[in-house]
Amino acid sequence: MLPEEAKAIAGYQLHHFNELVDVFDRLQPLEVMARLWEIVASAELHPGAVVLDVGTGAGVLIPLIQSYQPSTEIGRAHV
């Protein structure tokens, strides 16, 4: 894939998901949040850790990760 094609696709995806933000940016049910807490806890994070949240999407894990007081958190949803 040429760089121009990749950039065009990324632009389309950005526009598409920005239009759908209300679908993805909702409060999660308690059962879902409990499972997300389990997932983050399974990473055994500790204060000062460096965390890379790949494909962060709407960023629902970010506040959960931040509760472990990492030194750095990098979340990347798109290019």
N, C-alpha and C positions, 0 to 999 in steps of 0.2 A: 504494500500500500504506500502510495506516495504521501509525503508530509502534508501536502495541500488537501488530499482526500481525508486523511486522519483529522486534520483541523476542521474540515467541513462537517464530518460526522460528529466530532466532539461539540461543535456549535449547535448542531441539530439536537443532540441529546440534552445539552444544557437548556435550550429553549423549551424542549418537550417537558422535562422534569420540573422546570420552573413553573410551567402552566399547571402542573399536577401537585404543587407543593401542599395544598390543603388536604390532599389524599394521604400524603406521607407524614405530614407534620401534625399528627393528632396525639392526644394523650393515649397511652397504651393501657389496655386492661391490666388489672392487678396481677393476674396470672402470668401475663407476658412479662411484666416488669420483674416478677419474682424469678422467672427463668433467665432474664437478661442479667440480673444480679448474680445468679449462679454461674453464668458464663464468664462474667468479668472476674468473679472470685476464683474461678478455676485457673486463671492466669497467674495467681499467687503474686500479685503486684505488691510492691513495698514503697514507702515514701522515698522519693528521689529517683525512682525508676524512669526510664525513657520508654515511651509507648508510641507505637506507630499503628494508627487505626486505618487500615487499608479499606477503601470502599465504604467510607463512613456514612454515606447516604444522608439521611436526615440528621445524623449525629446523635441518635438516641443513647448510644453508649458513652458519649463524652462526659456527661455529669457523673455517671457511675464510675468511670475511670478516674475522674478528677477527685473523687472522694478518697482515693488512695494516695493523694498528694504526690503525683509524679513530678519529676523535675522538668520534664518536657513531654508534651503530647502533640503528635502530628497527626491530623486527620485530613485525608485527601479523598474527595469524592469524585473529582473530574480533573481533566488536564486543561 
